[in-house]
Amino acid sequence: MTVLLGATELQRVVTPEAMVRALRQGFVAALATRTAPQRVRQSLPMSSGSIAVLLPGLLPGIPAYTVKVNAKFPDADPAISGIVCLHDLETGELLALLDSAFVTAWRTGLSAALATDLLSPAGTRAVGIIGAGAQADMTLRGLTRLRTVERVVIHDADDGRAHRRAEVWQRAGLACQVVGSAREVARTCDSVVTATWSRRPLLHLPDVRPGSHITSLGADEPGKVELDAGLLRHARVIVDDLDLAMTSGALGSAGLRREDAAAVLGRIIDGTVPARTDAEQVTVYTPVGLPWQDLALSWAAYQAALRDGVGVDFRFHSRPKDEGGA
């Protein structure tokens, strides 16, 4: 039987704490793999910036694989639509179908929360948010489980969305301030998350406080840019995958080299590379998003769904007669 897990079912079985643990373990496990992450992209003709993406996910230690079929529509809400197929690694049996928008928002946001906690200055209790969409919301939710957050400074190109998001976060007990520019966010906070569709730099080196950290989530496709090349050259840059950072991510888009990245995040997590080498250093985490992250979250959610009896069982193929089929 295949278990169907939509957003409602996934909300019942996953928690930020459990998914952060799964992702933390995944970042370290992925260091041992020799399989390069793959992604296939196809532009869609109906609207500007819309693409279809196929991502197969593998990770040592998990006896399954995923195939995510995703479409991204920048002007839609949610902006991501699709499914994640979870298969048994040995037989190919389809174990589960999961809502891709949910899985993508959680794995991206919680991976970003993990990195933001590791790389931001100790004791920082104010977080800047540039782009107040679903990914920023999930990142902040995860970050509040990892460290104390008391204040949020928000900017979004859509001022109404910024205020609506501020109302949600205020109800969660956070003091919120909406400001008029990305620069004002960075000049106010030592920990900043950018999660936009921008194709031009939103922040430059003079905008950023010494010793601060930026998690830049938007530069995950060719042509998407959030941080100026001069800022990236100055900063200690951490990525999730070096090859993808060059072909699809911020390094390649800014004309930087592989050598301009200090490390991959897994090396920060396992302690073999320090998060920063001096207190005045600016750090940047700029991921592309990796297929194994879909697998790590989907596998953890599937196991929780089996344990709790959540989800709809569905059989795609009738059983052969010799196995009891009609």
Helices and strands as residue ranges (DSSP letters): E 2-5, H 7-13, H 16-29, G 30-32, E 40-43, E 51-57, E 64-72, E 80-88, E 94-99, H 100-119, E 126-130, H 134-146, E 151-155, H 159-171, E 175-178, H 182-188, E 191-194, E 199-203, G 205-207, E 213-216, E 225-227, H 229-234, E 236-239, H 242-247, H 250-253, G 258-260, E 261-264, H 265-269, E 283-285, H 291-308, E 312-314, G 321-323
